[in-house]
């Protein structure tokens, strides 16, 4: 009967294709997958000669575990529009507070990123957008005098490249005047006058990330308090992200954030110091080069070499790790010790690491391989060890410490004065 068929359709229950899962359950699942990958590598390593006769079995195991790993990582991804769409009100409120006219443009909102990274990044993005309006966008009358439209534009855009996600915050405001930054930095004691005169425009602009620095002439509820940009930098460092600033006076500023697509697995460059294995995250690794000792020169308390037409500091990691305390300085030539003890004909393995617009070459004993690792935090009582961000377990069962590149480079540049 037609009436009975209609009643059957009405009473049928339709279930949604989506389910809600607490993030802690996904974190636990991801940890188990990480343990599985470590165990897989261990089995392959300890099998030795037998492994050559079981390549098919191991190949199948690697394929299945890799697919499982990327499937779990994919579940954790969310589109950036989850965060971007919240900025309409933020921009409207800050513009009203600053008595400015600002339009918000969103691009690439369909790109995906790990939910944990997006959560850590949210406060930093809010500050960068507020900063773009307060410091960058001019008042309507000033813009019109400069031949611009009365309303400024702030653009948030995202794009994916390989294993990274790039987020750009762009404004068409007055830009960053390096002369103002230079003057303010000297006034606040961030750098000395003679040092400021030798710094490039890019290095001067990077000073906006120094703690306590602000270029605002007056203090408001949005800017001039000397807090913010250094917090943004620390937040990015904690997840292995990078930040770059491009600015033109009168044309505007673009701040680019390079973020890992996932925090579950990261690329790393493995190397040896003595008999111990260490790793540098690939996010900070710029190049790997071999340099004869004859092309490295003593300069002041440190060493320098030429890389791609640019003089960069060179440091033996053994010399850094031989320090008795974190407060030790290098005024007694400690960075020359390993250099002076090696043969003149030796070739050195150098890992060029880039952070905060600074390149530095680290000399290591032996380069091993590039590898995706599952980094684990170091628990008590070792969690406060400087220069170490975490650890992983290699296929042979040994522990490999992951070096904290930002911490090491900041420490070295505070203690070494390299002549330009």
C-alpha positions in Angstrom: 0.0 0.0 0.0 1.3 3.5 -0.7 0.4 4.7 2.8 2.5 1.9 4.4 5.5 2.6 2.2 5.4 6.3 3.1 5.2 5.4 6.8 8.2 3.1 6.4 10.2 6.0 4.9 9.3 8.4 7.7 10.3 5.9 10.4 13.7 5.1 8.9 16.7 6.5 10.9 19.6 8.0 9.0 23.0 8.1 10.8 25.6 10.8 10.1 28.9 9.8 8.3 30.8 11.9 10.9 31.7 11.0 14.4 33.2 13.1 17.2 36.4 11.7 18.8 38.2 13.3 21.7 41.7 14.5 20.6 43.3 12.6 23.5 42.2 9.3 21.8 43.9 10.4 18.5 47.0 11.4 20.4 47.2 7.9 22.1 46.6 6.2 18.7 49.4 8.3 17.2 51.8 7.4 20.0 51.1 3.7 19.4 51.7 4.1 15.7 55.0 5.8 16.5 56.0 2.9 18.8 55.1 0.5 15.9 57.4 2.4 13.5 60.3 2.2 16.0 59.7 -1.5 16.5 59.6 -2.1 12.7 62.9 -0.4 12.2 64.4 -2.4 15.1 63.2 -5.7 13.5 64.7 -4.8 10.2 68.0 -3.7 11.8 68.5 -6.8 14.0 67.6 -9.3 11.2 71.0 -8.7 9.6 71.8 -11.1 6.8 68.5 -12.9 7.3 66.8 -9.6 6.3 68.3 -9.8 2.8 66.4 -13.1 2.2 63.2 -11.6 3.6 63.0 -8.4 1.6 59.4 -9.1 0.4 58.1 -9.5 4.0 59.8 -6.4 5.2 58.7 -4.4 2.2 55.1 -5.4 2.9 55.5 -4.5 6.6 57.0 -1.1 5.7 54.2 -0.3 3.3 51.4 -1.3 5.7 52.9 0.6 8.7 53.6 3.7 6.5 50.0 3.7 5.2 48.8 3.4 8.8 51.0 6.2 9.9 49.8 8.6 7.2 46.2 7.6 7.7 46.3 8.5 11.4 48.1 11.8 10.6 45.4 12.5 8.0 42.6 12.1 10.6 44.2 14.9 12.7 44.2 17.4 9.8 41.8 20.3 9.8 41.2 23.0 7.3 42.7 26.4 8.2 39.4 28.1 7.6 38.5 26.8 11.1 40.8 29.5 12.4 40.8 32.0 9.5 37.0 32.6 9.7 37.3 33.9 13.3 39.4 36.8 12.1 36.5 38.8 10.6 35.4 40.0 14.0 39.0 40.5 15.3 39.8 42.7 12.3 36.6 44.7 12.7 37.1 45.2 16.5 40.8 46.3 16.2 40.1 48.6 13.2 37.3 50.3 15.2 39.6 50.7 18.2 42.4 52.2 16.1 39.9 54.4 14.1 40.9 52.8 10.8 39.2 51.2 7.8 40.4 47.6 7.1 39.2 44.9 4.8 40.1 41.3 5.4 40.9 38.9 2.5 41.2 35.1 3.0 42.9 32.8 0.6 43.7 29.1 0.5 41.3 28.3 3.4 40.9 24.7 2.0 44.5 23.8 2.9 44.9 21.4 5.8 47.2 21.4 8.9 47.6 19.4 12.1 45.0 20.4 14.6 47.6 20.7 17.4 49.7 23.1 15.3 46.7 25.2 14.5 45.8 25.4 18.2 49.3 26.5 19.2 49.4 29.0 16.3 46.1 30.7 17.0 47.3 33.2 19.6 50.3 34.1 17.4 48.2 34.7 14.3 45.9 36.9 16.4 48.8 39.0 17.5 50.3 39.3 13.9 46.9 40.5 12.5 46.5 43.0 15.3 50.0 44.1 14.8 49.4 44.6 11.0 46.5 46.8 11.7 48.1 48.8 14.5 51.6 49.2 13.1 51.0 48.8 9.4 47.7 50.2 8.2 47.5 54.0 8.2 44.5 56.1 9.1 42.2 56.9 6.2 43.3 60.5 5.8 47.0 59.5 5.8 46.4 56.8 3.2 44.5 59.2 0.9 47.4 61.7 1.1 49.7 58.9 0.0 47.5 58.1 -3.0 46.0 55.0 -1.5 42.4 54.0 -0.9 40.9 55.0 2.5 40.5 51.4 3.5 43.6 49.2 4.0 43.7 45.5 3.3 45.0 42.7 5.5 45.3 39.3 3.7 45.6 35.9 5.3 46.7 33.2 2.8 47.7 29.6 3.2 49.4 27.2 0.8 50.9 23.7 1.1 54.3 22.7 -0.2 55.5 19.1 0.3 55.5 18.5 4.0 55.0 22.1 5.1 52.2 24.6 5.2 52.9 28.4 4.6 50.7 31.1 6.1 51.3 34.7 5.0 50.0 37.8 6.7 50.1 40.7 4.3 49.1 44.3 4.7 49.3 47.3 2.3 50.3 49.7 4.9 53.3 51.9 5.5 55.8 49.0 5.8 58.7 48.7 8.2 61.3 51.4 8.2 64.6 49.8 9.1 66.0 53.2 10.1 63.4 53.5 12.9 64.0 49.9 14.1 67.8 50.6 14.2 67.3 53.8 16.2 64.8 52.2 18.6 67.1 49.1 19.1 70.0 51.3 20.1 67.9 53.5 22.4 66.5 50.4 24.2 70.0 48.8 24.5 69.1 45.8 22.3 72.3 46.4 20.2 75.3 48.7 20.4 75.6 51.7 18.0 78.7 50.2 16.3 77.0 46.8 15.8 73.9 48.4 14.4 75.9 50.3 11.8 77.3 46.9 10.4 74.0 45.1 10.3 72.0 44.5 7.1 68.5 45.7 6.6 67.2 42.2 6.9 69.0 41.7 10.2 67.7 45.0 11.5 64.1 44.1 10.8 64.6 40.7 12.6 65.2 42.7 15.8 61.4 43.1 16.1 61.4 39.6 17.5 63.7 40.5 20.4 62.1 40.4 23.9 60.8 43.8 25.1 61.2 45.5 21.7 58.5 47.8 20.3 58.7 50.5 17.6 55.4 52.1 18.6 55.8 55.7 19.7 52.8 55.6 22.0 51.3 52.9 24.2 47.8 51.7 23.3 45.7 48.6 24.2 47.0 47.0 21.0 50.6 48.1 20.6 53.6 49.7 22.3 53.7 47.4 25.4 56.9 45.6 24.3 55.3 42.2 24.3 54.1 40.0 21.5 56.5 39.4 18.6 59.0 37.6 20.8 56.2 35.4 22.1 55.2 34.7 18.5 58.8 33.6 17.8 59.0 31.3 20.8 55.7 29.7 19.8 56.9 29.0 16.3 60.2 27.6 17.6 58.3 25.2 19.9 56.8 23.5 16.9 59.7 23.7 14.5 58.3 26.6 12.5 60.1 29.5 10.8 59.2 33.1 10.3 60.4 35.6 7.7 59.6 39.3 7.1 59.5 41.1 3.8 58.7 44.8 3.8 58.9 47.9 1.6 58.4 51.4 3.0 55.1 52.8 1.8 54.0 49.5 0.2 53.3 47.1 3.0 54.6 44.1 4.9 54.4 40.3 4.5 55.1 38.0 7.4 55.5 34.4 6.2 55.2 31.4 8.6 56.6 28.0 7.5 54.9 25.3 9.6 55.2 21.5 9.6 52.1 19.9 8.3 52.2 17.4 11.2 53.9 17.2 14.5 53.7 13.4 14.5 56.7 12.7 12.3 59.5 15.0 11.3 62.4 14.8 8.9 65.8 14.8 10.5 69.5 14.6 9.5 71.3 12.0 11.6 75.0 12.4 12.4 77.6 11.1 14.9 79.7 12.9 17.5 82.2 10.3 18.9 80.2 7.1 19.2 76.8 8.8 19.9 74.1 9.6 17.3 72.4 12.9 17.2 69.8 14.6 14.9 69.1 18.1 13.5 65.5 18.7 12.4 65.4 19.2 8.6 63.3 22.4 9.1 66.5 24.2 10.2 69.0 22.3 8.0 70.0 24.5 5.1 72.8 22.5 3.5 75.4 19.8 4.1 78.9 20.6 2.8 82.5 19.3 3.0 85.1 21.9 3.7 88.9 21.5 3.8 90.5 22.8 7.0 92.5 25.2 4.9 89.3 27.1 4.0 88.3 27.7 7.6 89.9 30.7 9.3 90.3 31.9 12.9 88.6 35.3 13.5 88.5 36.7 16.9 87.2 34.1 19.3 85.6 32.0 16.6 85.9 30.4 13.2 84.5 31.5 9.8 84.2 29.9 6.3 82.8 31.1 3.0 79.5 29.4 1.9 77.8 30.6 -1.3 79.7 33.9 -1.2 78.8 34.6 2.4 81.0 34.4 5.5 79.3 32.2 8.1 80.5 31.2 11.6 81.7 27.7 12.0 81.5 25.8 15.3 82.7 22.3 16.3 79.7 20.8 18.2 82.3 18.9 20.4 83.5 22.3 21.6 79.9 23.4 22.5 79.1 20.2 24.4 82.4 20.3 26.3 81.4 23.5 28.1 81.2 23.0 31.9 78.3 25.3 32.3 75.7 27.3 30.2 77.2 30.6 31.4 80.7 29.8 30.1 82.0 32.3 27.5 84.3 31.7 24.6 86.7 34.5 25.3 89.5 32.1 26.0 89.4 30.6 22.5 87.5 27.5 23.4 86.0 27.4 19.9 89.6 26.9 18.5 90.3 23.7 20.5 89.1 21.0 18.1 90.2 23.1 15.0 93.8 23.3 16.3 94.0 19.6 17.1 93.0 18.2 13.6 95.3 17.5 10.7 95.9 20.4 8.2 94.8 18.1 5.3 91.6 17.1 6.9 88.2 17.6 5.3 85.4 18.5 7.7 81.7 17.5 7.5 79.7 20.7 8.1 75.9 21.0 8.6 74.7 24.5 7.7 71.8 25.4 10.0 69.6 28.4 9.4 67.5 30.1 12.1 66.3 33.7 12.6 68.0 34.9 9.4 71.3 33.6 10.7 73.4 30.8 9.1 76.0 28.8 11.1 78.0 25.8 10.2 78.3 22.9 12.7 81.2 20.5 12.3 80.3 16.9 13.1 82.4 13.7 13.1 80.3 11.7 10.6 77.1 12.1 8.6 74.7 9.2 8.7 71.4 9.7 6.8 68.2 11.7 6.3 65.3 10.0 8.0 61.8 10.5 9.3 61.7 10.2 13.0 59.1 10.0 15.8 60.4 12.5 18.3 59.6 11.9 22.0 59.9 14.5 24.8 62.5 13.8 27.4 60.9 13.2 30.8 62.1 13.9 34.3 64.7 14.4 35.6 66.3 15.3 32.2 63.6 17.5 30.7 65.5 20.7 31.5 68.7 19.8 29.6 69.6 22.7 27.3 70.3 22.2 23.6 68.2 19.0 23.5 64.5 19.2 22.3 63.7 15.5 22.5 64.8 12.0 21.5 64.0 9.1 19.2 65.0 5.4 19.1 66.9 4.1 16.1 66.6 0.8 14.4 69.5 -0.7 16.3 67.8 0.2 19.6 70.1 3.1 20.6 68.7 6.4 21.7 69.3 9.4 19.4 69.0 12.9 20.9 67.4 15.6 18.8 69.2 18.9 19.0 67.4 22.2 19.7 68.7 24.3 16.9 67.1 27.7 18.0 68.5 27.3 21.6 72.1 26.5 20.4 72.2 29.3 17.8 70.8 31.9 20.2 73.4 30.8 22.8 76.3 31.0 20.3 75.4 34.4 18.9 75.1 35.9 22.4 78.6 34.7 23.2 80.6 35.0 20.0 81.4 38.3 18.3 82.1 37.6 14.6 83.6 40.4 12.6 81.9 41.0 9.3 
